[in-house]
């Protein structure tokens, strides 16, 4: 994950429109935009209070009740809007207090205060889960009708549709905000997984490349050291081979890092014969195999399998003979190309599959292939199998 993605995933959820809020002040400004748009319904209660329709005591109580109601509304939505929906004692108490205040003020102050139920509906749609909002919003409308029967039935009917519409509209807006937040988190997770997969690919490639090349360099260095006193000319040829292998290893590593390397099976067969001969192992290597129609990904997977198998034979097995065979077979899943590497060695330490075989298994699985490693009575056999044609469409079999 890049630093920008990491920082983005730690930002607080944004309230639409726009991308993630850059700071807390911008986040609160966006919340105020979405929450404050409904303050227009305060015009009727405020007009009722300033018109002088009530006595001094009733007017003061009305202003106090309206201030408490607006405070509860702002506190509830500023704290919870855009977060994951939940039902808690505090949320329930705040919404319940708003509904009680709206009812008391509407019954005592008159029909001009019925608009307060719009705020109760907005609160239910903004902070409650969908299942809870789907019954609390109609419940708010029902309370509005009951209260309106005692003050102004016509006004209550006019407000009923508005209460339902804005409540469910805020439910949709809240769900959109939460979905946007979840998508942003999912995008950051996908980016992290892609980075992990790329690191794993690079680790496999470097292990396969350097393991083979360094083993060959070690063998030729030991051979050159033994030849140096009596056969300096042969030792010089071995040193020249070491230089060539080192240069090729450097090229291979650079190509692997940039993601362009796809080894060919024919070149790996030739390299296997050189490595086995240098290690004093009698090699039985087939001629260039028939790979017509074999996908490049399948051939590349077989080439990596051959390289890893030969590296294990040279470094771990102590074998004196190694046979390699490449054949085509027809199976129930379609035609496959099978690579078999069999030696008469010990098969390694016997402590389970190492990093090479584990990485090779993953590589073959990506090419829809499979790996089998079998310890024989005297020796070891590794079999890699990949499709000889494009991967079958699973949907076409049904």
C-alpha positions in Angstrom: 0.0 0.0 0.0 1.4 3.4 -0.9 1.6 6.2 1.7 -1.2 8.1 0.0 -3.5 5.1 0.2 -2.5 4.4 3.8 -3.3 8.0 4.8 -6.5 7.9 2.8 -7.7 4.8 4.6 -7.1 6.5 8.0 -9.2 9.6 7.1 -12.6 10.0 8.6 -15.6 9.2 6.4 -16.6 11.9 4.0 -20.1 13.2 3.7 -21.0 13.4 0.1 -20.4 15.1 -2.3 -16.6 15.0 -3.0 -13.8 12.7 -2.0 -12.3 12.1 1.5 -12.3 15.1 3.8 -8.8 16.6 4.0 -9.2 17.6 7.7 -11.7 17.6 10.5 -12.8 21.1 9.7 -13.8 20.2 6.2 -15.6 17.1 7.5 -17.7 19.1 9.9 -18.4 21.7 7.2 -19.8 18.9 5.0 -21.9 17.5 7.8 -23.3 20.9 8.6 -24.3 21.2 5.0 -26.3 18.0 5.0 -27.7 18.5 8.5 -28.4 22.2 8.3 -30.4 22.0 5.1 -33.4 20.7 7.2 -33.2 23.7 9.6 -35.6 25.4 7.2 -38.5 23.8 9.1 -37.7 25.9 12.1 -39.2 28.9 10.4 -42.7 28.1 11.5 -41.9 27.6 15.3 -39.7 30.7 15.3 -42.4 32.8 13.5 -44.9 31.5 16.0 -42.7 32.6 19.0 -41.9 36.1 17.6 -45.5 36.8 16.5 -46.7 37.3 20.1 -49.3 34.6 20.1 -48.3 33.3 23.5 -47.7 34.8 26.9 -44.3 35.6 28.2 -44.0 32.4 30.2 -45.1 30.2 27.3 -42.8 32.1 24.9 -39.8 31.6 27.2 -40.7 27.9 27.6 -41.1 27.6 23.8 -37.6 29.1 23.2 -36.1 26.8 25.8 -37.8 23.7 24.4 -36.8 24.7 20.8 -33.2 25.2 21.9 -33.0 21.9 23.6 -34.6 20.1 20.6 -32.2 21.7 18.1 -29.2 20.8 20.4 -30.3 17.2 20.6 -30.7 17.1 16.8 -27.3 18.6 16.1 -25.5 16.5 18.7 -27.0 13.3 17.4 -26.3 13.8 13.8 -22.9 15.5 14.1 -21.7 12.6 16.3 -23.1 9.7 14.3 -23.8 10.7 10.7 -21.6 8.8 8.2 -20.5 6.2 10.8 -21.6 2.6 10.8 -25.3 2.5 11.8 -26.0 1.1 15.3 -28.6 1.1 18.0 -27.4 2.1 21.4 -28.9 3.4 24.6 -27.6 6.9 23.9 -28.9 7.0 20.4 -32.3 5.7 21.4 -32.5 8.1 24.3 -31.6 11.1 22.0 -34.2 10.1 19.3 -36.8 9.4 22.0 -36.1 12.7 23.7 -36.6 14.5 20.3 -39.9 12.7 19.7 -41.1 13.6 23.2 -40.2 17.2 22.9 -41.8 17.5 19.4 -45.0 16.0 20.8 -45.1 18.2 23.9 -44.3 21.4 22.0 -46.8 20.6 19.2 -49.6 19.9 21.8 -48.9 22.9 23.9 -47.8 25.5 21.4 -49.9 24.6 18.4 -49.8 23.2 14.8 -46.9 25.5 13.8 -44.6 23.1 15.7 -45.6 19.9 13.8 -42.6 20.5 11.5 -40.3 19.3 14.3 -41.3 15.7 13.4 -39.3 16.2 10.2 -36.2 16.4 12.3 -37.1 13.2 14.2 -37.5 11.5 10.8 -34.2 12.8 9.5 -32.5 11.6 12.7 -34.0 8.1 12.3 -32.9 7.9 8.7 -29.4 9.2 9.3 -28.1 7.2 12.3 -30.2 4.0 12.5 -29.8 0.8 10.6 -32.1 0.3 7.7 -34.2 -2.3 9.5 -34.8 0.0 12.4 -35.3 3.1 10.2 -38.0 1.3 8.2 -40.3 1.1 11.2 -39.3 4.2 13.1 -39.8 6.6 10.2 -43.4 5.4 9.6 -43.9 5.4 13.4 -42.8 9.1 13.4 -45.5 9.8 10.8 -48.1 8.0 12.8 -47.3 10.1 15.9 -47.5 13.2 13.7 -51.0 12.2 12.6 -52.2 11.5 16.1 -50.9 14.8 17.4 -52.3 16.6 14.4 -55.8 15.3 15.2 -55.8 17.5 18.3 -54.4 20.6 16.6 -54.6 20.8 12.8 -55.4 17.6 10.9 -54.9 19.2 7.5 -51.5 20.5 8.4 -50.6 17.0 9.7 -51.7 15.3 6.5 -49.6 17.8 4.5 -46.5 17.1 6.5 -47.0 13.3 6.6 -45.7 12.8 3.1 -42.8 15.1 3.7 -41.8 13.3 6.9 -41.8 10.0 5.1 -39.9 11.2 2.1 -37.1 13.0 3.9 -36.7 10.2 6.4 -36.2 7.6 3.7 -34.1 10.0 1.6 -31.7 10.4 4.5 -31.6 6.6 4.8 -30.5 6.4 1.2 -27.9 9.2 1.6 -26.5 7.5 4.8 -26.3 4.2 3.0 -24.5 5.8 0.1 -21.9 7.4 2.4 -21.3 4.1 4.2 -21.0 2.2 0.9 -18.4 4.8 -0.3 -16.4 4.4 2.9 -16.5 0.6 2.5 -15.4 0.8 -1.2 -12.5 3.0 -0.3 -11.4 0.5 2.4 -11.8 -2.4 -0.1 -9.7 -0.5 -2.7 -6.9 0.0 -0.1 -7.1 -3.7 0.8 -6.9 -4.8 -2.9 -3.9 -2.5 -3.4 -2.2 -4.1 -0.4 -3.0 -7.6 -1.6 -1.6 -6.7 -5.1 1.6 -5.4 -3.5 1.9 -8.6 -1.4 1.4 -10.8 -4.5 4.0 -8.8 -6.4 6.5 -9.3 -3.6 5.7 -13.0 -3.5 6.3 -13.3 -7.3 9.6 -11.4 -7.0 10.7 -13.7 -4.1 9.9 -16.8 -6.2 11.7 -15.5 -9.2 14.8 -14.5 -7.3 14.9 -17.8 -5.5 14.6 -19.8 -8.7 17.1 -17.6 -10.6 19.8 -17.2 -8.0 19.5 -20.7 -6.6 20.2 -22.3 -9.9 22.9 -19.8 -11.0 24.7 -19.7 -7.7 24.8 -23.5 -7.5 26.3 -23.7 -11.0 28.9 -21.0 -10.0 29.8 -22.9 -6.9 30.3 -26.2 -8.8 32.4 -24.6 -11.5 34.5 -22.7 -8.9 35.2 -26.0 -7.0 36.0 -27.7 -10.4 38.3 -24.8 -11.4 40.1 -25.0 -8.0 40.8 -28.7 -8.5 42.1 -28.2 -12.1 44.2 -25.1 -11.4 47.5 -26.9 -10.3 47.7 -29.5 -13.1 45.4 -28.1 -15.9 45.4 -24.3 -15.8 44.0 -24.1 -19.3 40.9 -26.2 -18.3 40.6 -24.1 -15.1 40.6 -21.0 -17.3 37.7 -22.3 -19.3 35.8 -23.0 -16.1 36.5 -19.4 -14.9 35.2 -18.1 -18.2 32.0 -20.2 -17.8 31.6 -18.7 -14.3 31.9 -15.2 -15.7 29.3 -16.1 -18.3 26.9 -17.6 -15.8 27.3 -14.6 -13.5 26.5 -12.1 -16.3 23.5 -14.1 -17.3 22.3 -14.3 -13.7 22.6 -10.5 -13.4 20.5 -10.1 -16.6 17.9 -12.6 -15.3 17.6 -10.8 -12.0 17.1 -7.5 -13.8 14.4 -9.0 -16.0 12.7 -10.7 -13.1 12.6 -7.4 -11.2 10.9 -5.7 -14.1 8.5 -8.6 -14.6 9.5 -9.4 -18.2 11.3 -12.7 -17.8 9.6 -15.8 -19.2 12.1 -18.7 -19.4 11.8 -21.1 -22.3 11.8 -24.9 -21.8 14.3 -25.6 -24.6 17.0 -23.2 -23.1 16.4 -24.7 -19.6 16.9 -28.2 -20.9 20.3 -27.1 -22.4 21.2 -25.4 -19.1 20.2 -28.5 -17.1 22.5 -30.7 -19.1 25.4 -28.3 -18.4 24.7 -28.1 -14.7 24.3 -31.9 -14.3 27.5 -32.6 -16.2 29.4 -30.0 -14.2 28.2 -31.8 -11.0 29.4 -35.1 -12.2 25.8 -36.5 -12.7 25.1 -38.6 -15.8 22.3 -36.7 -17.6 19.6 -38.1 -19.9 18.1 -35.0 -21.5 15.6 -35.2 -24.3 15.8 -33.3 -27.6 13.8 -30.1 -28.0 10.2 -31.0 -27.1 7.2 -30.4 -29.2 5.4 -27.5 -27.6 3.1 -26.4 -30.5 0.0 -24.9 -29.2 1.2 -24.8 -25.6 0.4 -21.5 -23.9 3.4 -19.4 -23.0 2.4 -19.4 -19.4 2.3 -23.2 -19.3 5.8 -23.4 -20.9 7.2 -20.9 -18.6 5.8 -22.8 -15.6 7.5 -26.0 -16.8 10.8 -24.2 -17.4 10.7 -22.9 -13.8 9.9 -26.4 -12.6 12.8 -27.9 -14.5 15.2 -25.3 -13.2 14.1 -25.9 -9.6 14.3 -29.7 -10.0 17.8 -29.6 -11.4 18.9 -27.2 -8.7 17.7 -29.7 -6.1 19.4 -32.6 -7.8 22.7 -30.8 -7.9 22.6 -29.2 -4.5 20.8 -31.7 -2.2 20.4 -35.2 -3.7 23.9 -36.6 -4.1 22.6 -38.4 -7.2 24.8 -40.0 -9.9 22.2 -40.2 -12.6 19.3 -38.0 -13.6 16.7 -38.4 -16.3 14.4 -35.7 -17.7 11.4 -36.4 -19.9 8.8 -34.2 -21.5 5.6 -35.9 -22.8 2.1 -35.0 -23.9 -0.8 -36.9 -22.3 -4.5 -36.9 -22.8 -6.5 -36.7 -19.5 -10.1 -36.3 -18.5 -9.4 -32.6 -18.1 -7.9 -32.3 -21.6 -4.4 -32.6 -23.1 -1.5 -31.8 -20.8 2.3 -31.5 -21.0 4.1 -33.4 -18.3 7.7 -32.9 -17.2 9.3 -35.7 -15.2 12.7 -35.4 -13.5 13.9 -38.6 -11.8 17.2 -39.2 -10.0 18.8 -41.9 -8.0 19.8 -39.7 -5.1 18.6 -39.4 -1.5 15.9 -36.8 -2.3 17.3 -34.1 0.1 17.0 -33.7 3.8 13.5 -35.2 4.1 12.3 -32.4 6.3 9.3 -31.5 4.1 9.1 -29.3 1.1 11.4 -26.3 1.0 10.8 -22.8 -0.3 11.6 -23.8 -3.8 8.9 -26.6 -4.1 6.4 -24.4 -2.3 6.9 -21.5 -4.7 6.9 -23.9 -7.6 3.6 -25.4 -6.5 2.1 -21.9 -6.4 3.5 -21.0 -9.8 2.1 -24.2 -11.4 -1.3 -23.6 -9.8 -1.4 -20.1 -11.4 -1.0 -21.9 -14.8 -3.8 -24.4 -13.9 -1.2 -27.1 -13.4 -0.1 -29.4 -10.6 3.1 -30.7 -9.0 3.9 -34.1 -7.7 7.0 -34.9 -5.6 7.5 -38.6 -4.9 10.3 -40.3 -2.9 11.2 -43.6 -4.7 12.7 -46.8 -3.3 16.0 -45.4 -4.6 15.8 -41.9 -5.7 13.3 -39.1 -6.2 10.8 -38.1 -8.9 9.3 -34.7 -9.5 6.4 -34.4 -12.0 5.0 -31.1 -13.2 1.9 -31.1 -15.3 0.3 -28.1 -17.1 -2.5 -27.8 -19.7 -1.3 -28.2 -23.3 -3.9 -25.7 -24.5 -6.0 -22.8 -23.2 -7.6 -23.3 -19.9 -11.1 -24.8 -20.3 -14.1 -22.6 -19.7 -15.8 -24.0 -16.6 -19.1 -22.6 -17.6 -19.1 -24.4 -20.9 -19.2 -27.8 -19.1 -22.5 -27.2 -17.4 
